């Protein structure tokens, strides 16, 4: 849940928020090996993002995002690298 000034909101229950899965270290290494990339090659999501907070993602983690498609049979999968926001 994400805490706002007035109330708690579970952002994961919103109909427009796709499924977010925190990868294990082994799954992360397999992903990087499969695509021959490094963590810095992945798009980023900040540690303070409401979704990162809700799933307990910390700096260095990789999040798998699965977005179901209404127009195709397959789901679309994205990956994001969790990093700290620089002030």
C-alpha positions as CSV (number, residue, x, y, z in Angstrom):
1,X,0.0,0.0,0.0
2,X,1.1,3.6,-0.7
3,X,0.5,6.1,2.1
4,X,-0.8,9.5,1.1
5,X,-1.4,12.4,3.5
6,X,-5.1,11.5,3.9
7,X,-5.4,7.7,3.4
8,X,-3.8,4.5,2.4
9,X,-4.2,3.4,-1.3
10,X,-3.3,0.0,-2.6
11,X,-2.0,1.0,-6.0
12,X,-1.7,-2.7,-7.1
13,X,-5.5,-3.0,-7.1
14,X,-6.1,-0.2,-9.7
15,X,-7.5,-1.5,-12.9
16,X,-4.8,0.2,-15.0
17,X,-1.8,-1.0,-13.0
18,X,-0.3,-4.1,-14.7
19,X,1.0,-7.0,-12.7
20,X,4.5,-6.3,-11.2
21,X,6.7,-9.2,-10.1
22,X,10.0,-8.9,-8.2
23,X,12.6,-11.2,-9.8
24,X,15.0,-13.3,-7.7
25,X,18.8,-12.8,-8.1
26,X,18.9,-16.0,-10.2
27,X,16.0,-14.9,-12.5
28,X,17.8,-11.5,-12.9
29,X,21.1,-13.2,-13.9
30,X,19.2,-15.5,-16.4
31,X,17.5,-12.5,-17.9
32,X,20.7,-10.6,-18.3
33,X,22.5,-13.6,-19.8
34,X,19.6,-14.4,-22.2
35,X,19.6,-10.9,-23.7
36,X,23.4,-10.3,-23.2
37,X,22.8,-7.0,-21.4
38,X,23.8,-5.3,-18.1
39,X,21.5,-3.8,-15.4
40,X,22.2,-0.3,-16.8
41,X,20.7,-1.3,-20.1
42,X,17.3,-1.9,-18.6
43,X,14.7,1.0,-18.3
44,X,14.6,2.2,-14.7
45,X,12.0,2.7,-12.0
46,X,12.7,4.6,-8.8
47,X,12.8,3.0,-5.4
48,X,10.3,5.6,-4.1
49,X,7.8,4.9,-6.9
50,X,4.5,3.8,-5.4
51,X,4.7,0.4,-7.1
52,X,8.2,-0.2,-5.9
53,X,7.1,0.6,-2.3
54,X,4.0,-1.6,-2.6
55,X,6.0,-4.7,-3.8
56,X,9.0,-4.0,-1.5
57,X,11.5,-3.4,-4.3
58,X,14.9,-2.1,-3.3
59,X,17.8,-0.6,-5.3
60,X,19.4,-3.2,-7.5
61,X,16.3,-5.3,-7.9
62,X,14.6,-6.0,-11.2
63,X,10.9,-5.9,-11.7
64,X,9.0,-7.8,-14.3
65,X,5.9,-6.1,-15.6
66,X,3.2,-8.1,-17.3
67,X,0.5,-6.1,-19.2
68,X,-2.4,-8.1,-20.7
69,X,-3.5,-7.1,-24.1
70,X,-7.1,-6.8,-25.2
71,X,-6.1,-7.0,-28.8
72,X,-3.6,-9.8,-28.9
73,X,-3.3,-13.3,-27.5
74,X,0.0,-12.7,-25.8
75,X,0.8,-10.5,-22.8
76,X,3.4,-7.8,-23.1
77,X,6.4,-8.2,-20.7
78,X,8.6,-5.4,-19.6
79,X,11.6,-5.3,-17.2
80,X,12.7,-2.4,-15.0
81,X,15.8,-1.9,-12.9
82,X,15.1,-0.3,-9.5
83,X,17.4,2.6,-8.6
84,X,17.6,5.3,-6.0
85,X,16.4,8.8,-7.0
86,X,19.1,11.4,-6.9
87,X,18.2,14.5,-5.1
